[in-house]
Amino acid sequence: MAERLCIRITDRDNVAIAIRDVQKGTEVMPGIVTAEDIPQAHKIALKELKKGAEVLRYGVVLGTVSEDIPVGGWINEKNLIMAPAPDLDSMEFATNIRTDLPKPRRTTWMGYRNPNGFYAGTRNILGINTTVQCVAGVLNVAIRKIKEEILPKYPNVDDVVAINHPYGCGVAIDAPDAYIPQKIIRNIAMHPNFGGVFMLVSLGCEKFTVDRFCEWWPELNNEDNVIVLQNHKGYQAMMDAIIEMAERKLKILNERRREELPLSDLLVGMQCGGSDAFSGITANPTAGYAADLLVSGGGTAMFSEVTEVRDGVQFIAHRCIDETVGKRLVEEMKWYDNYLKAGGVDRGANTTPGNKKGGLSNIIEKSMGSIAKSGSSPIVEVLSPGDRPTKHGEIFAATPASDLVCGPSQLASGMGLEVFMTGRGTPYGLAAAPVIKLCSRNEMKEQWSDIIDFNAGPAAVGDKTIAEQGEELFDFILDVASGIKKPFTEQYGFANDLCIFNPAPIT
């Protein structure tokens, strides 16, 4: 069998994606000979395109060429003029509601039930919350000591983590949008993996006071749960207070046990970062198929990244179950449009040098690949940043696209674990929930064999189907959620501090 050299997504497309680096003069499809060297993942013209002609991938117009392109020519960000964004006021809703989703073989998993929570925990963690970034240095030292000396006494607790974040002071604390970062931080404090056990470390002079932090649950604002460093006499007294309180909390968490639960108790977040042109061909569709299996079995899949949905939003709108959900989607997209306008920034600034090196010429192309991770399930709810879901099924949670902001926003929504797709590679991780790292290319798996958990690259070369990979990924998700398997980022223990979405002014 001849080697497969390129991939065409739909019959409408007038470009194909090079599966590997292709030299000039190579016949990549019958009658299509490359007119120049084409890098891996980049677009090959399947017909002659005169200046101003439209370029179609995914059956969608990416833009127009700025010069004549011959058959077999290379189309990239330098010769492609981006098309306008979809019109938000002319979209149709609920025109593509699938009822024939694939059925999962497994409909239960082993998790930690939370009587007062909407979702169950995938891990048993002591989360030590903070009001301000100023306490992070002292708390990090205490965390190391707790892990080394105290945690081994409590074998049923998986970890102790500091909820460090760059917020709390130097901000306009009462600005109109200041509620957004504060909501996110509060919701993370009640994450399902923390089992309802609350601990908070404050400095004492910050703007995000203990009273503000505990505004939703003032009954927790007491000396059993809160440490104010400025009230303690020196470093050792601070350390002793943190360690003593942590041990009391660990004793409580050590009583938690996993039990068999329905998929309705599991919330899985989907995110992508360091994307390339294969992300929309292999990795994201594989994750999307797994998301459909989860939703079909009664669970909840959540995808995000307003920045990378905006240019494919019309296809998401078609999947919104009704006009109410559709209008919420439009509201979030318009918020983003206005945000860009106020900052004097064009939406095209989203794509990175790495995206472009990986074949993504503009944000339209990136968006079409990005939305593939949502699968094809009906969209039952649209959330603002950090909101908690009220329904089960496929959910769009509005967040920025930045990995280190999207992840914490999904945590705030109650995400038990995250599936993270990448084409170029990133060591991103979260301490509060496991992150499954999924790559789009065989080469990426070979490069980072000990960081990538799941390789979706075989689908590009025809060795596996998206459905086969989706089934395998779904099983892996449930094994990780149940504590049977640990993704590499969790095994190695590397995780990023939380970056909290803060559109309010800095003072």
C-alpha positions in Angstrom: 0.0 0.0 0.0 1.4 3.4 -1.0 2.3 5.8 1.9 -0.3 8.3 2.7 1.2 11.8 2.2 -1.6 14.3 2.8 -5.1 14.6 4.3 -8.1 16.4 2.8 -10.8 17.0 5.4 -13.9 17.5 3.2 -14.7 17.3 -0.5 -15.1 21.0 -0.6 -11.6 21.7 0.5 -9.1 23.0 -2.1 -6.1 22.3 0.2 -4.7 19.2 1.9 -2.4 18.9 4.9 1.0 17.3 4.5 1.4 14.4 6.8 5.2 14.8 6.8 7.8 17.1 5.1 7.3 16.7 1.4 9.9 17.6 -1.2 9.2 19.5 -4.4 8.1 17.3 -7.2 6.4 14.7 -5.0 3.0 13.4 -6.2 0.9 13.6 -3.0 -2.4 12.8 -4.6 -3.3 11.5 -8.0 -2.4 14.4 -10.4 -1.2 16.7 -7.5 2.6 17.3 -7.6 4.2 19.6 -5.1 5.5 22.8 -6.7 7.9 23.5 -3.8 9.0 21.9 -0.5 6.1 21.7 1.9 6.7 21.4 5.7 4.8 18.9 7.7 1.2 20.0 8.7 1.2 22.8 6.1 -1.4 23.3 3.3 -0.9 22.1 -0.2 -3.0 23.7 -3.0 -5.1 21.1 -4.8 -5.9 23.4 -7.6 -4.6 26.6 -9.1 -5.6 29.6 -7.1 -5.5 33.0 -8.6 -4.9 36.1 -6.4 -8.1 36.8 -4.4 -9.3 33.1 -4.6 -10.8 31.6 -1.5 -9.0 28.9 0.5 -11.2 26.2 2.0 -10.3 23.8 4.8 -12.9 21.9 6.9 -15.2 23.1 4.2 -14.8 26.6 5.6 -13.3 29.7 4.0 -10.1 30.5 5.8 -9.4 33.6 3.6 -8.1 34.6 0.2 -4.7 34.2 -1.3 -2.6 37.4 -1.7 -0.9 36.0 -4.8 -1.3 33.4 -7.5 -0.7 29.9 -6.1 0.0 27.0 -8.5 -1.3 23.4 -8.1 0.9 21.8 -5.4 1.9 25.2 -4.0 2.4 26.0 -0.4 -0.3 28.1 1.4 0.7 29.7 4.7 0.2 32.8 6.8 2.4 34.9 4.5 0.1 34.5 1.4 -3.3 34.0 3.1 -5.5 37.0 3.9 -7.9 36.1 6.8 -11.7 36.1 6.2 -14.1 38.2 8.3 -15.4 36.8 11.6 -18.8 35.1 11.6 -21.7 37.5 12.2 -23.1 36.9 15.7 -26.5 38.4 14.9 -27.4 36.1 12.0 -26.7 32.7 13.6 -29.3 29.9 13.8 -29.7 27.7 16.9 -30.7 24.1 17.4 -30.4 23.1 13.8 -27.9 20.2 14.4 -29.1 18.3 17.5 -27.7 14.8 17.4 -29.6 11.9 19.0 -27.4 9.1 17.7 -24.4 9.5 19.9 -22.1 6.5 20.3 -22.8 4.4 23.4 -20.1 3.8 26.1 -19.2 0.3 27.2 -18.7 1.6 30.8 -21.2 3.7 32.6 -19.6 3.8 36.1 -16.4 4.8 37.7 -14.8 4.9 41.2 -14.8 8.4 42.7 -15.2 10.4 46.0 -18.8 11.3 46.6 -19.5 14.8 47.9 -22.9 15.1 49.5 -23.0 18.9 49.0 -21.5 19.0 45.6 -22.8 18.5 42.0 -19.9 16.4 41.0 -17.7 13.8 42.7 -13.9 14.0 43.2 -11.4 12.1 41.2 -8.7 12.7 43.9 -8.5 13.2 47.7 -6.5 16.4 48.2 -6.0 19.0 50.9 -6.2 22.3 49.1 -4.7 25.2 51.1 -6.3 28.4 49.8 -4.7 31.8 49.7 -6.1 35.3 49.7 -3.1 37.0 48.1 0.1 36.1 46.3 2.3 37.5 49.1 1.8 34.4 51.3 3.0 31.9 48.6 6.6 31.8 49.6 6.0 30.8 53.2 3.1 28.5 52.3 5.3 26.6 49.7 7.9 25.9 52.3 5.2 24.6 54.7 3.8 22.4 51.9 7.1 20.8 51.3 7.5 20.0 55.1 3.9 18.7 55.2 4.5 16.4 52.3 7.7 15.0 53.7 6.8 14.7 57.4 3.0 14.7 57.8 1.3 13.3 54.7 2.8 9.8 54.9 0.8 9.3 58.1 -2.4 9.7 56.1 -2.3 7.1 53.3 -5.8 7.8 52.0 -4.9 11.4 51.1 -3.4 11.8 47.6 -1.7 15.2 48.0 -1.5 18.6 49.7 -1.5 21.6 47.3 -1.3 25.3 47.6 -3.8 27.3 45.7 -1.4 30.1 44.7 -2.5 32.8 42.4 -1.4 36.4 41.3 -4.4 38.1 42.9 -5.5 39.8 46.1 -3.7 43.1 46.2 -2.7 45.9 43.7 -6.1 45.5 42.0 -9.2 47.6 41.8 -11.1 45.3 44.2 -14.5 46.9 43.7 -14.2 47.4 39.9 -17.3 46.2 37.9 -15.5 43.0 36.7 -13.7 42.3 39.9 -16.3 39.7 40.8 -14.9 37.4 38.1 -11.5 36.5 39.6 -13.1 36.5 43.1 -15.8 34.0 42.0 -13.1 31.8 40.4 -11.0 31.7 43.5 -14.0 31.0 45.8 -15.3 28.2 43.5 -11.8 26.6 43.4 -11.8 26.5 47.2 -14.8 24.2 47.0 -13.5 22.0 44.3 -14.8 18.4 44.5 -11.3 17.0 44.9 -11.0 18.9 48.3 -13.9 17.0 49.9 -15.5 20.1 51.5 -12.4 20.6 53.8 -11.6 24.3 53.9 -8.3 25.9 54.9 -7.2 29.5 54.1 -3.9 31.4 54.5 -4.1 35.2 54.5 -1.4 37.9 54.9 -3.6 40.4 56.8 -3.3 43.7 54.8 -4.5 42.6 51.3 -7.5 44.0 49.5 -9.1 40.5 49.0 -9.7 40.1 52.7 -10.7 37.0 54.5 -14.2 38.4 54.9 -14.4 38.9 51.1 -13.0 35.4 50.4 -15.6 33.9 52.8 -18.5 36.1 51.7 -20.5 33.1 50.4 -19.9 31.0 53.6 -19.2 33.3 56.6 -19.5 30.3 58.9 -16.1 29.1 57.7 -14.4 32.3 58.7 -13.0 31.3 62.0 -9.7 30.2 63.6 -10.4 26.5 62.8 -10.0 27.3 59.1 -8.1 30.6 58.7 -4.5 31.6 59.4 -3.5 35.3 59.1 0.3 35.4 58.9 0.6 39.0 60.3 -1.0 37.8 63.5 1.8 35.3 64.2 5.1 36.2 65.9 7.8 35.3 63.3 8.5 32.7 60.7 8.5 29.6 63.0 5.1 30.5 64.5 3.6 30.9 61.0 5.0 27.5 59.9 3.7 25.8 63.1 0.3 27.2 62.6 0.0 26.1 59.0 1.3 22.6 59.7 -0.9 22.1 62.8 -4.0 23.1 60.9 -3.1 21.0 57.9 -2.7 17.9 60.0 -6.2 18.4 61.5 -7.6 18.7 58.0 -5.7 15.6 56.8 -7.2 13.5 59.6 -10.7 14.4 58.2 -9.7 13.7 54.6 -8.1 10.4 55.5 -11.6 9.1 56.1 -12.8 9.6 52.5 -13.1 6.4 50.4 -13.8 5.8 46.7 -17.1 4.2 45.7 -18.7 3.2 42.5 -20.5 6.1 40.9 -22.5 6.8 37.8 -21.0 8.9 35.0 -23.4 11.7 35.9 -21.0 12.4 38.9 -18.0 13.1 36.6 -17.1 16.4 34.9 -14.3 16.2 32.4 -12.7 19.4 31.0 -11.3 19.6 27.4 -8.6 22.0 26.6 -5.9 22.4 23.8 -2.7 24.3 23.7 0.4 24.4 21.5 -1.9 23.4 18.6 -0.9 22.5 15.1 -2.7 21.6 11.9 -3.0 18.0 13.0 -4.8 19.0 16.2 -8.1 19.3 14.3 -7.5 16.1 12.4 -6.4 13.6 15.1 -6.1 14.8 18.7 -9.2 17.1 19.1 -11.6 14.8 17.2 -10.3 11.8 19.3 -11.1 13.8 22.4 -14.4 14.9 20.9 -15.4 11.3 20.4 -14.6 10.5 24.0 -16.6 13.5 25.1 -19.6 12.1 23.1 -19.2 8.8 24.9 -19.2 10.5 28.2 -22.3 12.6 27.5 -24.1 9.6 26.0 -23.5 7.7 29.3 -24.9 10.6 31.4 -21.7 12.4 32.2 -20.6 16.0 31.5 -17.9 17.2 29.1 -16.9 20.9 29.2 -14.9 22.7 26.5 -13.8 26.3 26.6 -11.6 29.0 25.1 -13.7 31.8 23.7 -10.8 33.1 21.7 -10.7 29.8 19.8 -14.4 29.2 19.4 -15.2 32.7 18.1 -14.3 31.9 14.5 -16.2 28.6 14.4 -19.1 29.8 16.7 -21.7 29.3 14.0 -21.2 25.5 14.2 -21.5 25.6 18.0 -24.7 27.6 17.7 -26.3 24.9 15.6 -25.7 22.5 18.4 -27.3 24.7 21.2 -30.4 22.9 22.4 -32.6 26.0 22.2 -32.5 29.8 21.7 -31.9 30.5 25.4 -28.6 28.6 25.3 -27.8 30.1 21.9 -28.3 33.6 23.1 -26.0 33.0 26.1 -23.3 31.8 23.6 -23.8 35.1 21.7 -23.5 37.1 24.9 -20.1 35.6 25.7 -18.8 36.1 22.1 -19.9 39.7 22.1 -18.2 40.3 25.5 -15.0 39.0 23.9 -15.4 41.2 20.8 -15.9 44.3 23.0 -12.9 43.3 25.1 -10.7 43.2 22.0 -12.1 46.5 20.8 -11.4 48.2 24.1 -7.8 46.9 24.1 -7.2 47.8 20.5 -6.3 44.3 19.6 -7.4 42.2 16.5 -8.6 38.6 16.9 -5.8 37.5 14.5 -3.2 38.1 17.2 -4.2 34.8 18.9 -2.1 32.5 16.7 1.4 32.0 18.0 4.7 31.5 16.1 4.5 27.8 17.1 0.9 27.5 15.7 2.1 28.9 12.4 5.1 26.7 12.3 2.7 23.8 12.9 0.6 24.8 9.8 -2.1 27.0 11.4 -2.2 30.1 9.2 -4.8 32.1 11.1 -7.4 32.0 13.9 -10.1 30.7 11.6 -8.1 27.5 10.9 -7.2 27.2 14.5 -10.8 27.6 15.7 -12.1 24.9 13.3 -9.6 22.5 14.8 -10.3 23.7 18.3 -14.0 23.1 18.3 -13.5 19.5 17.3 -12.6 18.6 20.9 -16.3 19.3 21.8 -17.4 16.3 19.7 -20.9 16.5 18.3 -23.2 16.4 21.4 -25.9 19.0 21.9 -24.8 22.0 23.9 -27.0 22.1 27.0 -25.5 25.1 28.8 -23.2 28.1 28.4 -21.3 29.3 31.5 -19.5 32.6 32.2 -15.9 32.3 33.5 -15.7 30.2 36.7 -19.5 29.5 36.9 -20.7 26.1 38.2 -22.8 24.0 35.8 -26.4 23.3 36.6 -26.9 20.6 33.9 -25.3 17.4 32.7 -24.2 17.0 29.1 -22.0 19.0 26.8 -21.2 22.5 28.2 -19.4 25.5 26.8 -17.5 27.3 29.6 -16.4 30.8 28.5 -12.7 31.2 29.4 -9.7 32.9 27.8 -7.6 30.6 25.6 -4.4 30.9 27.6 -3.7 27.4 29.1 -2.8 28.8 32.5 -6.0 30.8 32.7 -8.4 28.3 31.1 -7.4 25.5 33.4 -8.1 27.3 36.7 -11.4 28.6 35.2 -12.4 25.0 34.5 -11.3 23.9 38.0 -13.6 26.6 39.3 -16.5 25.0 37.4 -15.8 21.7 39.2 -13.8 19.8 36.6 -12.5 16.5 38.1 -9.9 15.9 35.4 -8.7 17.6 32.2 -7.9 16.2 28.8 -5.3 18.4 27.2 -4.6 18.2 23.5 -1.3 19.5 22.0 0.5 19.4 18.7 3.7 21.3 19.5 4.0 20.1 23.1 3.7 21.8 26.5 4.5 20.7 30.1 1.4 22.4 31.4 -0.2 20.7 34.4 -2.6 21.3 37.3 -2.0 20.3 41.0 -5.6 20.2 42.0 -6.8 17.7 39.2 -5.1 15.2 36.9 -4.3 16.3 33.4 -4.2 13.7 30.6 -1.8 14.9 27.9 -2.9 13.9 24.3 -0.7 14.6 21.3 -1.7 15.0 17.6 1.4 13.5 15.9 3.5 10.4 16.2 6.6 12.6 16.1 5.4 14.5 19.3 5.0 11.2 21.1 8.5 10.1 20.1 9.9 13.5 21.2 8.1 13.5 24.6 7.4 9.8 25.2 7.5 10.3 29.0 5.2 13.3 29.1 2.5 12.4 26.5 0.0 10.0 27.9 -2.0 9.3 24.7 -0.9 9.5 21.1 -3.6 10.3 18.5 -1.1 10.3 15.7 -2.0 6.9 14.3 -5.3 8.3 12.9 -3.3 10.6 10.6 -1.5 7.8 8.9 -4.5 5.5 8.7 -3.4 3.0 11.4 -6.5 3.7 13.6 -9.8 5.4 13.2 -11.0 8.3 15.3 -13.7 6.1 16.8 -11.1 3.5 17.9 -8.9 6.1 19.5 -11.9 7.8 21.1 -13.0 4.5 22.7 -9.4 4.0 24.0 -9.2 7.5 25.4 -12.6 7.2 27.1 -11.4 4.1 28.9 -8.2 5.9 29.9 -10.2 8.9 31.2 -12.3 6.6 33.5 -9.2 4.8 34.7 -7.5 8.1 35.6 -10.7 9.4 37.2 -10.9 6.2 39.3 -7.3 6.5 40.4 -6.3 3.3 38.6 -3.9 5.1 36.4 -1.9 8.4 36.8 -1.0 10.6 33.9 2.7 11.6 33.6 2.2 15.1 34.9 0.8 13.7 38.1 3.5 11.1 38.4 6.2 13.7 38.1 4.3 16.2 40.2 5.0 19.2 38.0 2.1 21.7 37.9 1.7 25.4 37.2 0.6 28.0 39.7 -2.9 29.3 38.9 -3.4 32.3 36.7 -6.8 33.8 37.5 -8.7 35.6 34.7 -8.8 39.3 35.9 -10.3 41.8 33.5 -10.5 44.4 36.3 -8.0 47.3 36.3 -4.7 47.1 38.1 -4.1 49.9 40.6 
